[in-house]
Amino acid sequence: MFRLVTTADELVKVAMIRAIVFMEEQGISCAEEMDGRDHSALHVLGMIDGEPVACGRIRFLAGEAKLQRLAVRRAWRGRGIGGKLLAFMLDQCREHGFHRFVLNAQTRALGFYARHGFCACGEEFMEAGIPHVLMRCVEEPPPEGAVPL
Ligand SMILES: CC(C)(COP(=O)(O)OP(=O)(O)OC[C@H]1O[C@@H](n2cnc3c(N)ncnc32)[C@H](O)[C@@H]1OP(=O)(O)O)[C@@H](O)C(=O)NCCC(=O)NCCS
């Protein structure tokens, strides 16, 4: 269902989902949505029956991976796709050697991230006119020389 974006076609599909969810549904401006950081991010696309339904992006920062722009189109929500998307993104981070994850959660999605191991850090703040909370999840990296099962 999920894949890392490797083609222009897939990136267009990601942009479509983001335009629908963040710009149309949530009223975020194009300037805020396209923040100039897409070129240096990994993008994830979720497809169901040929339809682009979910996306997210990952940026590798100093010592931690930042998860951003997680979205599932409205008609596909509430059936576990968001949870699977998050799990796929965390696996990608681990494969790149990252075991510390950070994200700015929209406050209404706080419970969703908390159920997946994230803890809120600090006060609520506004971003793109929407209340957010910084959340982190820190794992123990596997011991040196460990072989994956
Ligand atoms: C947050 C989001 C990715 C979750 O996707 P999903 O496929 O509905 O996720 P799941 O089915 O795995 O889990 C659903 C849970 O997310 C919670 N949730 C958070 N925001 C939600 C929303 N706007 N609509 C539906 N469910 C939402 C629900 O309460 C639900 O909790 P429950 O399992 O206790 O009922 C999706 O709701 C979405 O795209 N929202 C709009 C964009 C957004 O706000 N992205 C997050 C930016 S931080």
The ligand as a Gaussian input file, in Angstrom:
#p B3LYP/6-31G(d) Opt

LIG

0 1
 C       -4.642000      12.176000      11.418000
 C       -4.927000      11.237000      10.240000
 C       -3.670000      11.094000       9.374000
 C       -5.314000       9.874000      10.810000
 O       -5.597000       9.018000       9.690000
 P       -6.636000       7.790000       9.856000
 O       -6.483000       6.909000       8.672000
 O       -7.981000       8.310000      10.163000
 O       -5.999000       7.094000      11.129000
 P       -6.421000       5.727000      11.835000
 O       -7.646000       5.160000      11.207000
 O       -5.198000       4.898000      11.938000
 O       -6.742000       6.261000      13.288000
 C       -7.881000       7.093000      13.449000
 C       -7.724000       7.863000      14.702000
 O       -7.198000       9.162000      14.407000
 C       -7.960000      10.134000      15.096000
 N       -8.097000      11.342000      14.283000
 C       -7.342000      12.439000      14.472000
 N       -7.718000      13.385000      13.622000
 C       -8.722000      12.883000      12.867000
 C       -9.532000      13.392000      11.814000
 N       -9.362000      14.645000      11.366000
 N      -10.475000      12.577000      11.248000
 C      -10.616000      11.302000      11.681000
 N       -9.887000      10.770000      12.676000
 C       -8.951000      11.561000      13.272000
 C       -9.318000       9.530000      15.362000
 O       -9.749000      10.019000      16.608000
 C       -9.070000       8.044000      15.392000
 O       -8.938000       7.666000      16.708000
 P       -9.670000       6.329000      17.225000
 O       -8.849000       5.217000      16.623000
 O       -9.564000       6.445000      18.688000
 O      -11.056000       6.400000      16.678000
 C       -6.121000      11.743000       9.387000
 O       -7.204000      11.950000      10.243000
 C       -5.853000      13.017000       8.605000
 O       -5.329000      12.982000       7.509000
 N       -6.288000      14.150000       9.163000
 C       -6.184000      15.422000       8.420000
 C       -4.750000      15.867000       8.258000
 C       -4.076000      15.987000       9.577000
 O       -4.598000      16.594000      10.494000
 N       -2.868000      15.395000       9.638000
 C       -2.107000      15.382000      10.853000
 C       -1.208000      16.540000      10.868000
 S       -0.305000      16.527000      12.414000

